Amino acid sequence: MSEQAGGAGETAPQQQFQIQRIYVKDLSFESPNAPGMFTQALQPQIDFELNTEAQGLGDDLYEVVLTITVQATHEKRTAFLVEIKQAGIFHITGFSEAELGHMMGAFCPNILFPYAREAVSSTVVRGGFPPLMLAPVNFDALYQQHLQQQQAS
């Protein structure tokens, strides 16, 4: 049987996904209360924020940026604040609009997250604090939640 999906002579577009580049777009670290924080036994409260953005670059290329902000406070004083914008350029073609949204909202951030997590941890260590290992994130669940919020509004 040589007939392709779509009927006589028509072929379905071939799906392709390739990582073109992964890079740090922005990285900042602040320790406004150093060296005072180093003279105490720290039991910091960790606040974690996560955001993703995507934009088309043309020719089936897309930039996806994962922004992670972590603030550690101890007794209402900031021990450190770190923010990273971990980015990637991806070649994505042959996917439906819904699949493309999922690729940029969940699949690509899943690829970027380990790079961002390592950069946060090593930056915190370079700032004089113990390593900070961020817990895994379920980007698929976050993307589904985002879609549900969009449908509700």
CYANA upper distance limits for C-alpha pairs under 8 A (distance plus 0.5 A):
  3 GLU  CA      7 GLY  CA      7.10
  3 GLU  CA      8 ALA  CA      6.98
  3 GLU  CA      9 GLY  CA      7.69
  4 GLN  CA      8 ALA  CA      7.71
  4 GLN  CA      9 GLY  CA      7.40
  4 GLN  CA     10 GLU  CA      6.96
  4 GLN  CA     11 THR  CA      6.03
  4 GLN  CA     12 ALA  CA      7.91
  5 ALA  CA     10 GLU  CA      7.48
  5 ALA  CA     11 THR  CA      6.44
  5 ALA  CA     12 ALA  CA      6.45
  6 GLY  CA     10 GLU  CA      5.90
  6 GLY  CA     11 THR  CA      6.69
  6 GLY  CA     12 ALA  CA      7.04
  7 GLY  CA     11 THR  CA      8.30
 13 PRO  CA     94 GLY  CA      5.57
 13 PRO  CA     95 PHE  CA      8.50
 14 GLN  CA     93 THR  CA      8.01
 14 GLN  CA     94 GLY  CA      5.81
 15 GLN  CA     92 ILE  CA      8.10
 15 GLN  CA     93 THR  CA      6.11
 15 GLN  CA     94 GLY  CA      4.69
 15 GLN  CA     95 PHE  CA      6.43
 16 GLN  CA     91 HIS  CA      7.89
 16 GLN  CA     92 ILE  CA      6.20
 16 GLN  CA     93 THR  CA      5.75
 16 GLN  CA     94 GLY  CA      6.90
 17 PHE  CA     90 PHE  CA      7.56
 17 PHE  CA     91 HIS  CA      6.09
 17 PHE  CA     92 ILE  CA      5.21
 17 PHE  CA     93 THR  CA      7.24
 18 GLN  CA     90 PHE  CA      6.20
 18 GLN  CA     91 HIS  CA      5.54
 18 GLN  CA     92 ILE  CA      7.20
 19 ILE  CA     88 GLY  CA      7.89
 19 ILE  CA     89 ILE  CA      6.87
 19 ILE  CA     90 PHE  CA      5.20
 19 ILE  CA     91 HIS  CA      6.90
 20 GLN  CA     88 GLY  CA      7.88
 20 GLN  CA     89 ILE  CA      5.79
 20 GLN  CA     90 PHE  CA      5.81
 20 GLN  CA     91 HIS  CA      7.11
 21 ARG  CA     88 GLY  CA      5.94
 21 ARG  CA     89 ILE  CA      5.65
 21 ARG  CA     90 PHE  CA      7.66
 22 ILE  CA     86 GLN  CA      8.09
 22 ILE  CA     87 ALA  CA      6.31
 22 ILE  CA     88 GLY  CA      4.73
 22 ILE  CA     89 ILE  CA      7.03
 22 ILE  CA    112 LEU  CA      8.02
 23 TYR  CA     86 GLN  CA      6.60
 23 TYR  CA     87 ALA  CA      5.83
 23 TYR  CA     88 GLY  CA      6.59
 24 VAL  CA     84 ILE  CA      7.82
 24 VAL  CA     85 LYS  CA      6.57
 24 VAL  CA     86 GLN  CA      5.17
 24 VAL  CA     87 ALA  CA      6.41
 25 LYS  CA     84 ILE  CA      8.17
 25 LYS  CA     85 LYS  CA      5.82
 25 LYS  CA     86 GLN  CA      6.39
 25 LYS  CA     87 ALA  CA      6.57
 26 ASP  CA     83 GLU  CA      8.32
 26 ASP  CA     84 ILE  CA      6.13
 26 ASP  CA     85 LYS  CA      5.48
 26 ASP  CA     86 GLN  CA      7.76
 27 LEU  CA     82 VAL  CA      8.00
 27 LEU  CA     83 GLU  CA      6.22
 27 LEU  CA     84 ILE  CA      4.92
 27 LEU  CA     85 LYS  CA      6.89
 28 SER  CA     82 VAL  CA      6.14
 28 SER  CA     83 GLU  CA      5.82
 28 SER  CA     84 ILE  CA      7.04
 29 PHE  CA     80 PHE  CA      7.63
 29 PHE  CA     81 LEU  CA      6.20
 29 PHE  CA     82 VAL  CA      4.94
 29 PHE  CA     83 GLU  CA      7.14
 29 PHE  CA    123 THR  CA      7.79
 29 PHE  CA    124 VAL  CA      8.35
 29 PHE  CA    127 GLY  CA      8.30
 30 GLU  CA     80 PHE  CA      5.99
 30 GLU  CA     81 LEU  CA      5.64
 30 GLU  CA     82 VAL  CA      6.96
 31 SER  CA     78 THR  CA      7.67
 31 SER  CA     79 ALA  CA      6.27
 31 SER  CA     80 PHE  CA      4.89
 31 SER  CA     81 LEU  CA      7.03
 31 SER  CA    127 GLY  CA      7.91
 32 PRO  CA     78 THR  CA      7.27
 32 PRO  CA     79 ALA  CA      7.53
 32 PRO  CA     80 PHE  CA      7.47
 33 ASN  CA     37 MET  CA      6.55
 33 ASN  CA     77 ARG  CA      7.85
 33 ASN  CA     78 THR  CA      7.07
 33 ASN  CA     79 ALA  CA      6.64
 33 ASN  CA     80 PHE  CA      8.48
 34 ALA  CA     38 PHE  CA      7.20
 34 ALA  CA     79 ALA  CA      7.89
 35 PRO  CA     39 THR  CA      7.71
 36 GLY  CA     40 GLN  CA      7.84
 37 MET  CA     42 LEU  CA      7.91
 37 MET  CA     79 ALA  CA      6.72
 42 LEU  CA     74 HIS  CA      7.08
 43 GLN  CA     74 HIS  CA      6.84
 44 PRO  CA     72 ALA  CA      6.06
 44 PRO  CA     73 THR  CA      5.61
 44 PRO  CA     74 HIS  CA      5.10
 44 PRO  CA     75 GLU  CA      8.37
 44 PRO  CA     79 ALA  CA      8.04
 45 GLN  CA     72 ALA  CA      5.99
 45 GLN  CA     73 THR  CA      5.72
 45 GLN  CA     74 HIS  CA      6.83
 46 ILE  CA     70 VAL  CA      7.29
 46 ILE  CA     71 GLN  CA      6.26
 46 ILE  CA     72 ALA  CA      5.07
 46 ILE  CA     73 THR  CA      7.14
 47 ASP  CA     70 VAL  CA      6.15
 47 ASP  CA     71 GLN  CA      5.66
 47 ASP  CA     72 ALA  CA      6.91
 48 PHE  CA     68 ILE  CA      7.78
 48 PHE  CA     69 THR  CA      6.32
 48 PHE  CA     70 VAL  CA      5.20
 48 PHE  CA     71 GLN  CA      7.19
 49 GLU  CA     67 THR  CA      8.50
 49 GLU  CA     68 ILE  CA      6.23
 49 GLU  CA     69 THR  CA      5.58
 49 GLU  CA     70 VAL  CA      7.03
 50 LEU  CA     66 LEU  CA      7.82
 50 LEU  CA     67 THR  CA      6.24
 50 LEU  CA     68 ILE  CA      5.27
 50 LEU  CA     69 THR  CA      7.09
 51 ASN  CA     66 LEU  CA      6.40
 51 ASN  CA     67 THR  CA      5.59
 51 ASN  CA     68 ILE  CA      7.16
 52 THR  CA     64 VAL  CA      7.56
 52 THR  CA     65 VAL  CA      6.07
 52 THR  CA     66 LEU  CA      5.08
 52 THR  CA     67 THR  CA      6.61
 52 THR  CA    105 GLY  CA      7.52
 52 THR  CA    109 PRO  CA      7.75
 53 GLU  CA     64 VAL  CA      6.22
 53 GLU  CA     65 VAL  CA      5.68
 53 GLU  CA     66 LEU  CA      7.20
 53 GLU  CA    105 GLY  CA      8.37
 54 ALA  CA     62 TYR  CA      7.33
 54 ALA  CA     63 GLU  CA      6.08
 54 ALA  CA     64 VAL  CA      4.85
 54 ALA  CA     65 VAL  CA      6.77
 54 ALA  CA    104 MET  CA      6.90
 54 ALA  CA    105 GLY  CA      8.29
 55 GLN  CA     62 TYR  CA      6.15
 55 GLN  CA     63 GLU  CA      5.92
 55 GLN  CA     64 VAL  CA      7.18
 56 GLY  CA     60 ASP  CA      7.95
 56 GLY  CA     61 LEU  CA      6.62
 56 GLY  CA     62 TYR  CA      4.97
 56 GLY  CA     63 GLU  CA      6.92
 57 LEU  CA     61 LEU  CA      5.69
 57 LEU  CA     62 TYR  CA      5.81
 57 LEU  CA     63 GLU  CA      7.32
 58 GLY  CA     62 TYR  CA      7.91
 60 ASP  CA     91 HIS  CA      6.08
 60 ASP  CA     92 ILE  CA      6.06
 60 ASP  CA     93 THR  CA      6.33
 61 LEU  CA     89 ILE  CA      7.12
 61 LEU  CA     90 PHE  CA      6.07
 61 LEU  CA     91 HIS  CA      5.05
 61 LEU  CA     92 ILE  CA      6.85
 62 TYR  CA     89 ILE  CA      6.05
 62 TYR  CA     90 PHE  CA      5.76
 62 TYR  CA     91 HIS  CA      6.95
 62 TYR  CA     92 ILE  CA      7.81
 63 GLU  CA     87 ALA  CA      7.36
 63 GLU  CA     88 GLY  CA      6.10
 63 GLU  CA     89 ILE  CA      4.99
 63 GLU  CA     90 PHE  CA      6.88
 64 VAL  CA     87 ALA  CA      6.11
 64 VAL  CA     88 GLY  CA      5.96
 64 VAL  CA     89 ILE  CA      7.04
 64 VAL  CA     90 PHE  CA      8.26
 64 VAL  CA    104 MET  CA      6.98
 64 VAL  CA    108 CYS  CA      7.38
 64 VAL  CA    109 PRO  CA      7.81
 65 VAL  CA     85 LYS  CA      6.63
 65 VAL  CA     86 GLN  CA      6.21
 65 VAL  CA     87 ALA  CA      4.76
 65 VAL  CA     88 GLY  CA      7.09
 65 VAL  CA    109 PRO  CA      8.16
 66 LEU  CA     84 ILE  CA      8.44
 66 LEU  CA     85 LYS  CA      6.08
 66 LEU  CA     86 GLN  CA      5.71
 66 LEU  CA     87 ALA  CA      6.62
 66 LEU  CA    109 PRO  CA      6.66
 66 LEU  CA    112 LEU  CA      7.41
 66 LEU  CA    113 PHE  CA      7.89
 66 LEU  CA    116 ALA  CA      8.47
 67 THR  CA     83 GLU  CA      7.63
 67 THR  CA     84 ILE  CA      6.14
 67 THR  CA     85 LYS  CA      4.92
 67 THR  CA     86 GLN  CA      6.87
 68 ILE  CA     83 GLU  CA      6.11
 68 ILE  CA     84 ILE  CA      5.94
 68 ILE  CA     85 LYS  CA      7.15
 68 ILE  CA    116 ALA  CA      8.05
 69 THR  CA     81 LEU  CA      7.86
 69 THR  CA     82 VAL  CA      6.31
 69 THR  CA     83 GLU  CA      4.84
 69 THR  CA     84 ILE  CA      7.15
 70 VAL  CA     81 LEU  CA      6.25
 70 VAL  CA     82 VAL  CA      5.84
 70 VAL  CA     83 GLU  CA      6.90
 71 GLN  CA     78 THR  CA      7.62
 71 GLN  CA     79 ALA  CA      8.19
 71 GLN  CA     80 PHE  CA      6.39
 71 GLN  CA     81 LEU  CA      4.89
 71 GLN  CA     82 VAL  CA      7.01
 72 ALA  CA     78 THR  CA      6.44
 72 ALA  CA     79 ALA  CA      5.89
 72 ALA  CA     80 PHE  CA      5.86
 72 ALA  CA     81 LEU  CA      6.90
 73 THR  CA     77 ARG  CA      5.74
 73 THR  CA     78 THR  CA      4.83
 73 THR  CA     79 ALA  CA      5.71
 73 THR  CA     80 PHE  CA      7.68
 74 HIS  CA     78 THR  CA      6.91
 74 HIS  CA     79 ALA  CA      6.85
 80 PHE  CA    124 VAL  CA      8.37
 82 VAL  CA    120 VAL  CA      7.43
 82 VAL  CA    123 THR  CA      8.29
 82 VAL  CA    124 VAL  CA      8.02
 83 GLU  CA    120 VAL  CA      8.23
 84 ILE  CA    116 ALA  CA      7.35
 84 ILE  CA    119 ALA  CA      8.32
 84 ILE  CA    120 VAL  CA      7.73
 85 LYS  CA    116 ALA  CA      8.25
 86 GLN  CA    112 LEU  CA      7.00
 86 GLN  CA    113 PHE  CA      8.34
 86 GLN  CA    115 TYR  CA      7.79
 86 GLN  CA    116 ALA  CA      6.21
 87 ALA  CA    112 LEU  CA      7.39
 88 GLY  CA    108 CYS  CA      8.41
 88 GLY  CA    112 LEU  CA      7.60
 92 ILE  CA    100 LEU  CA      8.28
 95 PHE  CA     99 GLU  CA      6.14
 95 PHE  CA    100 LEU  CA      6.22
 96 SER  CA    100 LEU  CA      6.49
 97 GLU  CA    101 GLY  CA      6.72
 98 ALA  CA    102 HIS  CA      6.88
 99 GLU  CA    103 MET  CA      6.62
100 LEU  CA    104 MET  CA      6.77
101 GLY  CA    105 GLY  CA      6.31
102 HIS  CA    106 ALA  CA      6.00
102 HIS  CA    107 PHE  CA      7.08
102 HIS  CA    140 ASP  CA      8.46
102 HIS  CA    143 TYR  CA      7.71
103 MET  CA    107 PHE  CA      5.12
103 MET  CA    108 CYS  CA      6.40
104 MET  CA    108 CYS  CA      5.89
104 MET  CA    109 PRO  CA      7.64
105 GLY  CA    109 PRO  CA      7.19
105 GLY  CA    139 PHE  CA      8.01
105 GLY  CA    143 TYR  CA      6.48
106 ALA  CA    110 ASN  CA      6.64
106 ALA  CA    139 PHE  CA      5.31
106 ALA  CA    140 ASP  CA      5.73
106 ALA  CA    142 LEU  CA      8.26
106 ALA  CA    143 TYR  CA      6.52
107 PHE  CA    111 ILE  CA      7.17
107 PHE  CA    139 PHE  CA      7.94
107 PHE  CA    140 ASP  CA      8.06
108 CYS  CA    112 LEU  CA      6.86
109 PRO  CA    113 PHE  CA      6.39
109 PRO  CA    139 PHE  CA      7.52
110 ASN  CA    114 PRO  CA      8.19
110 ASN  CA    137 VAL  CA      8.49
110 ASN  CA    139 PHE  CA      6.95
111 ILE  CA    115 TYR  CA      8.47
112 LEU  CA    116 ALA  CA      6.91
113 PHE  CA    117 ARG  CA      6.47
114 PRO  CA    118 GLU  CA      6.68
115 TYR  CA    119 ALA  CA      6.75
116 ALA  CA    120 VAL  CA      6.63
117 ARG  CA    121 SER  CA      6.73
117 ARG  CA    133 MET  CA      7.48
117 ARG  CA    134 LEU  CA      6.63
118 GLU  CA    122 SER  CA      6.61
118 GLU  CA    133 MET  CA      8.48
119 ALA  CA    123 THR  CA      6.45
120 VAL  CA    124 VAL  CA      6.63
120 VAL  CA    132 LEU  CA      7.79
121 SER  CA    125 VAL  CA      6.79
121 SER  CA    131 PRO  CA      5.76
121 SER  CA    132 LEU  CA      5.40
121 SER  CA    133 MET  CA      6.63
122 SER  CA    126 ARG  CA      6.64
122 SER  CA    131 PRO  CA      7.45
123 THR  CA    127 GLY  CA      6.71
124 VAL  CA    128 GLY  CA      7.23
124 VAL  CA    129 PHE  CA      6.17
124 VAL  CA    130 PRO  CA      7.53
124 VAL  CA    131 PRO  CA      6.79
124 VAL  CA    132 LEU  CA      7.33
125 VAL  CA    129 PHE  CA      5.50
125 VAL  CA    130 PRO  CA      6.14
125 VAL  CA    131 PRO  CA      5.91
125 VAL  CA    132 LEU  CA      8.43
138 ASN  CA    142 LEU  CA      6.98
139 PHE  CA    143 TYR  CA      6.45
140 ASP  CA    144 GLN  CA      6.72
141 ALA  CA    145 GLN  CA      6.63
142 LEU  CA    146 HIS  CA      6.66
143 TYR  CA    147 LEU  CA      6.77
144 GLN  CA    148 GLN  CA      6.74
145 GLN  CA    149 GLN  CA      6.72
146 HIS  CA    150 GLN  CA      6.77
147 LEU  CA    151 GLN  CA      6.76
148 GLN  CA    152 ALA  CA      6.67
149 GLN  CA    153 SER  CA      6.88
